[in-house]
């Protein structure tokens, strides 16, 4: 990674009077660095997701066994939650592996959105599991049960909480570093899983020490509420990305600022900046107005320089299309001609 970034900086620091081959080399180096960062993120995401699958399976099995031995609804609910989280981590793992595939004849723009689709499937799975937990918790609230082996059950829940929260922190760091939506969903799920174990711990403590048996069922309902809240946020975000919604106006303004500051001498007017997300990478379509009297070769070089400048500031912007529109006069000249013709055509 360090070597690639060094190459990128060396190419960027070369003199401005470079040939076409130098410009192409700069473009290739930036593209190589961007793809390397994305691949590095996918590999790191796969590794932590694989660890998550086996960790959650172990926690889920332990909690389910303890829930059956103790008769605790909240321990059983937390075990079901952990098992469902393991399934969700597995879906995320599959999504990241598919997202790594290069473009082909069927998917011309690659498999980047598969990762987002995996996040949406994970959210739907969370809603189903949450509904099952809510139903059983309500049934236990109506007919409360006596909890056996409370101390052992609380120890299992405390250990599960510590492991889940530690794993969530690791996962969240990787998800934020590489902007992996499905891994962000899984990280939120892990935080929820750790918090749910804490809720289960205190629910059993209240139920056994204070004689309020309904606390066990209330804890299960709280866990179901956690699941629904995380699922809603993840489902909303992934759905918006799949329909090409963009909710980062700062990035749009940043792209305009980069072009206006670095290429102001070219009398460029930025007409519009259209952005879309495709999983871990973003795509931009930039419409600009340039002097129509410029040779085509100069416009092509200018478009390439704009692409390189945007990509150097925003590494996740892998695919950038610069679409030039011509004008043969300065804006002041065009406005003067417009008002002059308007005055001439005005009926006397």
KOLKOLSE-369749 format. One line per 10 residues: their letters; for each residue x negated, y negated, z of N, C-alpha, C. Coordinates in steps of 0.1 Angstrom, whole numbers, plus 5000, padded with zeros to 4 digits. Layout:
a) X/Y/Z/X/Y/Z/X/Y/Z | ...
***
This chain:
xxxxxxxxxx) 4992/5012/5000/5000/5000/5000/4991/4988/5000 | 4981/4987/5009/4972/4976/5009/4965/4974/4996 | 4960/4985/4990/4953/4984/4977/4962/4978/4967 | 4975/4982/4966/4984/4977/4956/4986/4962/4958 | 4988/4958/4971/4990/4944/4973/4978/4935/4970 | 4966/4941/4972/4953/4934/4969/4953/4932/4954 | 4956/4942/4946/4956/4941/4931/4966/4930/4927 | 4978/4930/4934/4988/4920/4930/4983/4906/4933 | 4976/4904/4944/4971/4890/4947/4960/4886/4938 | 4951/4896/4934/4940/4892/4925/4946/4888/4911
xxxxxxxxxx) 4956/4896/4906/4962/4892/4893/4969/4879/4894 | 4975/4876/4906/4982/4863/4907/4973/4851/4908 | 4960/4853/4913/4951/4842/4915/4943/4839/4902 | 4945/4846/4891/4937/4843/4879/4942/4830/4873 | 4933/4825/4864/4936/4811/4858/4948/4811/4850 | 4954/4799/4849/4967/4798/4842/4966/4800/4827 | 4954/4798/4821/4953/4799/4807/4950/4814/4803 | 4959/4823/4806/4957/4837/4804/4964/4841/4791 | 4960/4852/4785/4965/4856/4772/4978/4864/4775 | 4984/4869/4764/4996/4877/4766/4993/4890/4773
xxxxxxxxxx) 4981/4896/4771/4978/4908/4778/4977/4906/4793 | 4971/4894/4797/4970/4891/4811/4984/4889/4818 | 4993/4883/4810/5007/4881/4815/5014/4894/4817 | 5012/4903/4807/5018/4916/4808/5012/4924/4820 | 4999/4923/4822/4992/4930/4834/4998/4925/4847 | 5000/4911/4848/5006/4906/4860/5020/4912/4862 | 5028/4912/4851/5041/4917/4852/5041/4932/4857 | 5032/4940/4851/5031/4954/4855/5027/4956/4869 | 5017/4948/4874/5013/4949/4887/5024/4946/4897 | 5032/4935/4894/5043/4932/4903/5053/4943/4903
xxxxxxxxxx) 5056/4948/4891/5066/4959/4891/5061/4971/4898 | 5048/4974/4897/5042/4986/4904/5043/4984/4919 | 5040/4972/4924/5041/4970/4938/5055/4971/4943 | 5065/4965/4935/5079/4966/4939/5084/4980/4940 | 5081/4988/4929/5085/5002/4929/5078/5010/4940 | 5065/5007/4943/5058/5014/4954/5065/5012/4967 | 5069/4999/4970/5076/4996/4982/5089/5003/4983 | 5096/5004/4972/5109/5011/4973/5107/5026/4975 | 5097/5032/4968/5095/5046/4970/5090/5049/4984 | 5081/5040/4989/5077/5041/5003/5088/5041/5013
xxxxxxxxxx) 5098/5032/5010/5110/5031/5019/5118/5044/5018 | 5120/5049/5006/5128/5061/5005/5121/5073/5012 | 5108/5074/5011/5101/5085/5017/5102/5084/5032 | 5100/5072/5037/5101/5069/5052/5115/5072/5057 | 5125/5068/5049/5139/5070/5052/5142/5085/5052 | 5137/5093/5043/5140/5107/5043/5134/5114/5055 | 5122/5110/5059/5115/5116/5070/5123/5114/5083 | 5127/5101/5086/5134/5098/5098/5148/5105/5098 | 5155/5105/5086/5168/5111/5084/5167/5127/5087 | 5156/5133/5083/5154/5147/5085/5152/5150/5100
xxxxxxxxxx) 5145/5141/5107/5143/5143/5121/5156/5141/5128 | 5164/5131/5123/5177/5128/5129/5186/5140/5128 | 5186/5147/5117/5195/5159/5115/5193/5169/5126 | 5180/5173/5128/5177/5184/5137/5179/5179/5152 | 5175/5166/5155/5177/5161/5168/5192/5161/5172 | 5200/5156/5163/5214/5155/5166/5221/5169/5167 | 5216/5178/5159/5222/5192/5161/5219/5198/5174 | 5206/5196/5179/5203/5201/5192/5211/5194/5203 | 5212/5181/5202/5220/5173/5212/5235/5178/5212 | 5240/5179/5200/5254/5183/5199/5257/5197/5204
xxxxxxxxxx) 5248/5206/5202/5250/5220/5207/5250/5220/5222 | 5240/5213/5228/5239/5212/5242/5251/5206/5249 | 5256/5195/5243/5268/5188/5248/5281/5196/5247 | 5282/5203/5236/5294/5212/5234/5294/5223/5244 | 5282/5229/5246/5282/5240/5256/5285/5235/5270 | 5279/5223/5273/5282/5217/5286/5297/5213/5288 | 5302/5208/5277/5316/5204/5277/5326/5216/5279 | 5322/5227/5274/5331/5239/5276/5329/5245/5290 | 5317/5245/5295/5314/5250/5308/5321/5241/5319 | 5320/5228/5317/5325/5218/5327/5340/5215/5325
xxxxxxxxxx) 5345/5217/5313/5359/5213/5310/5360/5198/5308 | 5349/5191/5306/5349/5177/5303/5353/5173/5289 | 5363/5165/5287/5367/5161/5274/5357/5151/5268 | 5351/5142/5276/5342/5133/5271/5329/5139/5267 | 5324/5150/5274/5312/5157/5270/5314/5164/5257 | 5326/5171/5256/5330/5177/5243/5331/5168/5232 | 5337/5156/5234/5338/5146/5224/5325/5141/5220 | 5316/5139/5229/5302/5134/5226/5295/5145/5218 | 5297/5157/5221/5291/5168/5214/5296/5168/5199 | 5309/5167/5198/5315/5166/5184/5309/5154/5176
xxxxxxxxxx) 5308/5143/5184/5303/5131/5178/5289/5133/5173 | 5280/5140/5181/5266/5142/5178/5266/5152/5166 | 5274/5162/5165/5274/5171/5154/5278/5164/5141 | 5288/5155/5142/5292/5148/5130/5281/5138/5126 | 5274/5132/5136/5263/5123/5132/5252/5131/5125 | 5250/5144/5129/5240/5152/5122/5244/5154/5107 | 5257/5156/5105/5263/5158/5092/5261/5145/5084 | 5263/5133/5090/5262/5121/5083/5247/5118/5080 | 5238/5122/5089/5223/5120/5086/5219/5129/5074 | 5226/5141/5073/5223/5150/5062/5228/5144/5049
xxxxxxxxxx) 5240/5137/5049/5245/5131/5037/5235/5119/5033 | 5231/5112/5043/5221/5101/5040/5208/5106/5034 | 5203/5117/5040/5191/5124/5034/5193/5128/5020 | 5204/5134/5016/5207/5138/5003/5208/5125/4994 | 5215/5115/4999/5216/5103/4991/5202/5096/4988 | 5193/5096/4997/5180/5090/4995/5172/5099/4985 | 5174/5112/4986/5166/5120/4976/5171/5118/4962 | 5184/5117/4960/5190/5114/4947/5186/5101/4942 | 5186/5091/4951/5183/5077/4947/5169/5075/4942 | 5160/5085/4945/5146/5084/4941/5144/5088/4926
xxxxxxxxxx) 5155/5094/4920/5153/5099/4907/5152/5087/4897 | 5144/5088/4886/5143/5077/4877/5155/5077/4868 | 5157/5065/4860/5168/5064/4851/5167/5075/4840 | 5179/5079/4835/5180/5089/4825/5190/5085/4815 | 5194/5094/4806/5204/5091/4795/5218/5088/4801 | 5221/5094/4812/5234/5092/4818/5235/5079/4827 | 5224/5078/4835/5224/5066/4844/5212/5057/4840 | 5216/5048/4831/5206/5039/4825/5199/5030/4835 | 5206/5026/4846/5200/5017/4856/5195/5025/4868 | 5194/5038/4867/5189/5046/4878/5200/5050/4888
xxxxxxxxxx) 5195/5056/4899/5205/5062/4909/5205/5054/4922 | 5202/5041/4921/5201/5033/4933/5214/5033/4941 | 5225/5032/4934/5238/5031/4942/5242/5044/4948 | 5236/5055/4945/5239/5068/4952/5237/5066/4967 | 5227/5059/4971/5224/5057/4985/5235/5049/4991 | 5241/5039/4984/5252/5032/4990/5265/5041/4990 | 5267/5049/4980/5278/5058/4980/5277/5068/4992 | 5264/5072/4995/5262/5081/5006/5266/5074/5019 | 5263/5061/5020/5267/5054/5032/5283/5053/5033 | 5290/5052/5022/5304/5051/5023/5310/5065/5027
xxxxxxxxxx) 5304/5076/5021/5309/5089/5025/5307/5092/5040 | 5295/5087/5045/5292/5088/5060/5303/5081/5068 | 5307/5069/5064/5317/5061/5071/5330/5068/5071 | 5334/5074/5059/5347/5081/5059/5346/5093/5068 | 5335/5100/5069/5333/5112/5078/5335/5107/5092 | 5330/5095/5096/5331/5090/5109/5345/5087/5113 | 5353/5082/5104/5367/5080/5106/5375/5093/5110 | 5372/5103/5102/5379/5116/5104/5375/5122/5118 | 5362/5121/5121/5358/5126/5134/5363/5118/5146 | 5364/5105/5144/5369/5096/5154/5384/5099/5157
xxxxxxxxxx) 5391/5102/5146/5406/5105/5148/5407/5118/5156 | 5399/5128/5153/5400/5141/5161/5397/5139/5176 | 5386/5131/5178/5383/5128/5192/5394/5120/5199 | 5400/5110/5192/5410/5102/5198/5422/5111/5202 | 5426/5120/5193/5437/5129/5196/5435/5138/5208 | 5423/5144/5209/5420/5153/5221/5419/5145/5234 | 5414/5133/5232/5413/5124/5244/5427/5120/5250 | 5436/5117/5241/5449/5114/5245/5456/5126/5252 | 5454/5137/5246/5460/5149/5252/5455/5152/5266 | 5442/5149/5268/5436/5151/5281/5440/5140/5291
xxxxxxxxxx) 5443/5128/5286/5448/5117/5294/5462/5121/5300 | 5470/5127/5291/5484/5131/5296/5483/5142/5306 | 5474/5152/5303/5472/5163/5312/5457/5164/5316 | 5453/5156/5326/5439/5156/5331/5435/5169/5336 | 5422/5172/5335/5416/5184/5339/5405/5182/5350 | 5403/5192/5358/5392/5191/5368/5379/5194/5361 | 5368/5186/5364/5355/5188/5358/5346/5196/5367 | 5340/5207/5361/5331/5216/5368/5317/5212/5364 | 5307/5215/5373/5293/5212/5371/5291/5198/5367 | 5296/5188/5374/5294/5174/5370/5280/5169/5370
xxxxxxxxxx) 5271/5174/5379/5257/5169/5379/5250/5174/5367 | 5251/5187/5363/5245/5192/5351/5250/5185/5339 | 5263/5182/5338/5269/5175/5327/5263/5161/5325 | 5262/5154/5337/5257/5140/5336/5242/5140/5332 | 5234/5150/5336/5220/5151/5333/5219/5153/5317 | 5227/5162/5312/5227/5164/5297/5230/5152/5290 | 5241/5144/5294/5245/5132/5288/5234/5121/5289 | 5227/5120/5300/5217/5110/5302/5205/5113/5293 | 5201/5126/5292/5190/5129/5283/5194/5127/5268 | 5206/5130/5265/5211/5128/5251/5211/5113/5248
xxxxxxxxxx) 5215/5105/5257/5215/5090/5255/5201/5085/5253 | 5192/5089/5260/5178/5084/5259/5172/5088/5245 | 5174/5101/5241/5169/5105/5229/5175/5098/5217 | 5189/5096/5217/5196/5090/5207/5192/5075/5205 | 5190/5068/5216/5187/5054/5215/5173/5052/5210 | 5163/5061/5215/5150/5060/5210/5149/5063/5195 | 5156/5073/5190/5156/5076/5176/5163/5065/5168 | 5173/5058/5174/5180/5047/5167/5171/5035/5165 | 5162/5032/5175/5153/5021/5173/5143/5024/5162 | 5138/5036/5161/5129/5040/5151/5136/5039/5137
xxxxxxxxxx) 5148/5043/5136/5155/5043/5124/5159/5029/5119 | 5162/5021/5129/5166/5007/5126/5154/4999/5120 | 5142/5001/5126/5130/4995/5121/5128/4998/5107 | 5128/5010/5103/5126/5015/5089/5137/5009/5080 | 5150/5010/5084/5161/5005/5076/5160/4990/5073 | 5156/4982/5083/5155/4968/5081/5142/4964/5073 | 5132/4972/5074/5120/4969/5067/5122/4971/5052 | 5129/4982/5048/5131/4985/5034/5145/4983/5029 | 5153/4977/5038/5167/4973/5033/5175/4985/5028 | 5175/4996/5036/5182/5008/5032/5196/5009/5039
xxxxxxxxxx) 5206/5006/5031/5220/5005/5037/5224/5018/5044 | 5222/5029/5037/5227/5042/5044/5220/5045/5057 | 5207/5041/5057/5199/5043/5069/5203/5033/5080 | 5207/5021/5076/5213/5011/5086/5225/5017/5092 | 5234/5023/5083/5246/5029/5088/5243/5040/5098 | 5233/5048/5095/5229/5059/5104/5223/5054/5117 | 5215/5043/5116/5209/5037/5128/5220/5032/5137 | 5231/5025/5131/5242/5020/5139/5249/5032/5146 | 5250/5043/5138/5256/5055/5143/5249/5061/5155 | 5235/5060/5154/5227/5065/5165/5228/5056/5178
xxxxxxxxxx) 5229/5043/5176/5231/5034/5187/5244/5037/5194 | 5254/5039/5185/5268/5043/5190/5267/5056/5197 | 5260/5066/5192/5259/5079/5198/5252/5078/5212 | 5242/5070/5213/5235/5068/5226/5244/5061/5236 | 5251/5051/5231/5261/5043/5240/5272/5052/5244 | 5277/5061/5235/5287/5070/5238/5283/5080/5250 | 5271/5084/5249/5266/5093/5260/5265/5086/5273 | 5262/5073/5273/5262/5065/5285/5277/5063/5291 | 5286/5061/5282/5300/5060/5285/5305/5073/5291 | 5300/5084/5285/5304/5098/5291/5298/5100/5304
xxxxxxxxxx) 5286/5095/5306/5280/5097/5320/5288/5090/5330 | 5291/5077/5328/5299/5070/5338/5313/5075/5339 | 5319/5080/5329/5333/5085/5329/5333/5097/5339 | 5323/5106/5337/5323/5118/5346/5320/5114/5360 | 5311/5104/5362/5308/5099/5375/5320/5094/5382 | 5328/5086/5375/5340/5080/5381/5351/5091/5384 | 5352/5100/5374/5362/5111/5376/5359/5120/5387 | 5346/5123/5390/5343/5133/5400/5341/5126/5414 | 5335/5114/5414/5332/5108/5427/5344/5100/5433 | 5353/5095/5424/5364/5086/5429/5377/5093/5426
xxxxxxxxxx) 5377/5105/5421/5390/5112/5419/5399/5108/5408 | 5394/5099/5400/5402/5093/5389/5400/5102/5376 | 5407/5113/5375/5404/5123/5365/5407/5118/5351 | 5416/5108/5350/5418/5102/5336/5406/5095/5330 | 5396/5092/5339/5384/5084/5334/5377/5093/5323 | 5378/5106/5325/5371/5115/5315/5378/5113/5301 | 5391/5112/5301/5398/5110/5288/5396/5096/5283 | 5396/5086/5292/5394/5072/5287/5380/5071/5281 | 5370/5078/5286/5357/5078/5280/5357/5083/5266 | 5365/5094/5264/5366/5099/5250/5373/5089/5241
xxxxxxxxxx) 5383/5082/5246/5389/5072/5237/5380/5060/5234 | 5371/5057/5244/5361/5046/5241/5351/5051/5230 | 5347/5063/5231/5338/5069/5221/5345/5068/5207 | 5358/5072/5206/5365/5071/5194/5365/5057/5188 | 5367/5047/5197/5368/5033/5193/5354/5029/5188 | 5343/5033/5194/5330/5031/5189/5328/5036/5175 | 5333/5048/5173/5331/5054/5159/5339/5046/5149 | 5351/5042/5152/5360/5034/5143/5353/5021/5139 | 5348/5014/5149/5342/5001/5146/5330/5002/5137 | 5321/5011/5140/5309/5013/5131/5313/5018/5117
xxxxxxxxxx) 5323/5027/5117/5328/5031/5103/5334/5020/5095 | 5341/5011/5102/5348/5000/5095/5337/4991/5089 | 5327/4987/5096/5317/4978/5092/5309/4984/5080 | 5306/4997/5081/5298/5004/5071/5306/5006/5058 | 5319/5009/5060/5328/5011/5049/5330/4998/5041 | 5331/4987/5048/5333/4975/5042/5321/4970/5034 | 5309/4972/5040/5297/4967/5033/5294/4976/5021 | 5295/4989/5022/5292/4998/5011/5302/4996/5000 | 5315/4994/5003/5325/4992/4993/5322/4979/4985 | 5319/4969/4992/5316/4956/4985/5304/4957/4975
xxxxxxxxxx) 5294/4965/4979/5282/4967/4971/5286/4975/4958 | 5294/4985/4960/5298/4994/4949/5307/4986/4939 | 5313/4976/4943/5321/4968/4933/5314/4955/4929 | 5300/4955/4932/5292/4944/4927/5294/4931/4934 | 5299/4931/4946/5300/4919/4954/5286/4914/4959 | 5285/4901/4961/5272/4896/4966/5275/4886/4977 | 5269/4888/4989/5272/4879/5000/5260/4873/5006 | 5250/4869/4998/5238/4863/5003/5236/4850/4995 | 5243/4839/4997/5241/4827/4989/5227/4821/4991 | 5220/4824/5002/5207/4819/5003/5198/4824/4992
xxxxxxxxxx) 5200/4837/4988/5191/4843/4978/5194/4835/4965 | 5206/4832/4962/5210/4825/4950/5203/4812/4949 | 5203/4804/4960/5197/4791/4961/5182/4793/4961 | 5176/4803/4966/5162/4805/4966/5157/4808/4951 | 5165/4815/4944/5161/4818/4930/5161/4804/4922 | 5171/4796/4924/5172/4783/4917/5160/4774/4921 | 5157/4774/4934/5146/4766/4940/5133/4770/4934 | 5130/4783/4933/5118/4789/4927/5116/4783/4913 | 5126/4784/4905/5125/4780/4891/5124/4765/4890 | 5131/4757/4897/5131/4743/4896/5117/4737/4901
xxxxxxxxxx) 5112/4743/4912/5099/4738/4917/5087/4742/4909 | 5087/4754/4904/5075/4759/4897/5075/4756/4882 | 5087/4753/4876/5088/4751/4862/5096/4738/4859 | 5095/4728/4868/5101/4716/4866/5096/4708/4854 | 5083/4710/4851/5076/4703/4840/5082/4708/4826 | 5088/4719/4826/5094/4724/4813/5108/4719/4810 | 5113/4710/4819/5126/4705/4817/5137/4716/4816 | 5136/4725/4825/5145/4737/4826/5157/4733/4834 | 5169/4737/4830/5181/4735/4837/5187/4749/4840 | 5188/4752/4853/5194/4765/4857/5209/4764/4856
xxxxxxxxxx) 5215/4772/4847/5229/4771/4845/5236/4780/4855 | 5231/4792/4857/5238/4801/4867/5228/4812/4871 | 5230/4817/4883/5223/4829/4888/5233/4839/4893 | 5233/4851/4886/5242/4862/4889/5234/4873/4895 | 5238/4877/4907/5231/4887/4915/5240/4899/4918 | 5234/4911/4918/5241/4923/4922/5231/4932/4929 | 5237/4940/4938/5229/4950/4946/5231/4964/4940 | 5220/4971/4940/5220/4985/4935/5213/4994/4945 | 5218/4995/4957/5212/5003/4967/5200/4995/4974 | 5188/5000/4973/5177/4993/4979/5172/4982/4971
xxxxxxxxxx) 5175/4981/4958/5170/4971/4950/5181/4961/4945 | 5177/4949/4941/5187/4939/4937/5184/4936/4922 | 5194/4931/4915/5193/4928/4901/5198/4914/4899 | 5191/4906/4891/5194/4892/4888/5195/4889/4873 | 5205/4881/4870/5207/4876/4856/5207/4861/4857 | 5196/4855/4852/5194/4841/4853/5196/4834/4840 | 5206/4825/4839/5208/4817/4827/5202/4803/4828 | 5193/4800/4818/5186/4787/4819/5188/4780/4805 | 5187/4767/4806/5187/4759/4794/5173/4754/4791 | 5168/4756/4779/5154/4751/4776/5155/4744/4762
xxxxxxxxxx) 5144/4738/4759/5143/4730/4747/5144/4740/4735 | 5155/4738/4727/5157/4747/4715/5147/4745/4704 | 5138/4735/4705/5128/4733/4695/5115/4741/4698 | 5115/4747/4710/5103/4755/4713/5102/4768/4705 | 5090/4772/4702/5089/4785/4694/5093/4797/4703 | 5098/4807/4696/5103/4819/4703/5093/4825/4712 | 5080/4825/4708/5069/4831/4716/5068/4823/4729 | 5069/4810/4729/5067/4802/4741/5079/4805/4751 | 5091/4807/4745/5103/4810/4754/5101/4823/4760 | 5096/4833/4753/5094/4846/4758/5084/4846/4770
xxxxxxxxxx) 5073/4839/4767/5063/4837/4778/5068/4831/4790 | 5076/4820/4788/5082/4813/4799/5092/4822/4807 | 5100/4830/4800/5109/4840/4807/5101/4850/4815 | 5090/4854/4810/5082/4864/4817/5076/4858/4830 | 5072/4845/4829/5066/4838/4840/5077/4836/4851 | 5089/4833/4847/5100/4831/4856/5103/4844/4864 | 5103/4855/4856/5105/4868/4862/5095/4871/4872 | 5082/4869/4869/5071/4872/4878/5072/4863/4891 | 5076/4850/4889/5077/4841/4901/5088/4846/4910 | 5099/4850/4905/5110/4854/4913/5107/4867/4920
xxxxxxxxxx) 5100/4876/4913/5097/4889/4918/5086/4888/4929 | 5077/4879/4928/5067/4877/4938/5072/4871/4951 | 5083/4863/4950/5089/4858/4962/5100/4867/4968 | 5106/4875/4959/5116/4885/4964/5113/4899/4959 | 5105/4906/4966/5100/4919/4961/5112/4929/4958 | 5123/4928/4965/5134/4938/4962/5142/4935/4949 | 5138/4923/4943/5145/4920/4930/5137/4926/4919 | 5140/4939/4916/5132/4947/4907/5136/4943/4892 | 5149/4943/4889/5154/4941/4876/5158/4926/4874 | 5151/4919/4866/5154/4904/4864/5156/4902/4849
xxxxxxxxxx) 5167/4896/4845/5170/4892/4831/5171/4877/4831 | 5162/4871/4823/5162/4857/4821/5168/4854/4807 | 5180/4848/4806/5187/4845/4794/5186/4830/4790 | 5178/4827/4780/5177/4813/4777/5188/4808/4768 | 5192/4795/4770/5202/4788/4761/5195/4775/4757 | 5197/4772/4744/5189/4761/4739/5196/4748/4739 | 5189/4737/4741/5193/4724/4739/5182/4716/4732 | 5185/4708/4722/5175/4702/4714/5172/4687/4718 | 5180/4683/4728/5178/4669/4733/5177/4669/4748 | 5172/4658/4753/5172/4657/4768/5186/4654/4772
xxxxxxxxxx) 5189/4657/4785/5203/4655/4790/5207/4640/4789 | 5198/4631/4791/5202/4617/4790/5206/4613/4775 | 5199/4619/4766/5202/4616/4752/5215/4622/4748 | 5218/4634/4753/5231/4641/4750/5242/4633/4756 | 5241/4628/4768/5251/4620/4774/5254/4607/4767 | 5243/4601/4762/5245/4588/4755/5252/4591/4742 | 5248/4602/4735/5255/4605/4722/5269/4608/4724 | 5272/4615/4735/5286/4618/4738/5295/4606/4739 | 5290/4596/4748/5298/4584/4750/5298/4575/4738 | 5288/4576/4729/5288/4568/4717/5298/4573/4707
xxxxxxxx) 5299/4586/4706/5309/4592/4697/5323/4590/4702 | 5324/4590/4715/5337/4588/4721/5342/4574/4718 | 5333/4564/4719/5336/4550/4717/5340/4548/4702 | 5333/4555/4693/5336/4553/4679/5349/4559/4675 | 5353/4570/4681/5365/4577/4677/5377/4571/4685 | 5375/4562/4694/5386/4556/4701/5395/4547/4692 | 5408/4549/4691/5416/4541/4682/5416/4527/4686 | 5415/4518/4676/5415/4504/4679/5430/4498/4679
***
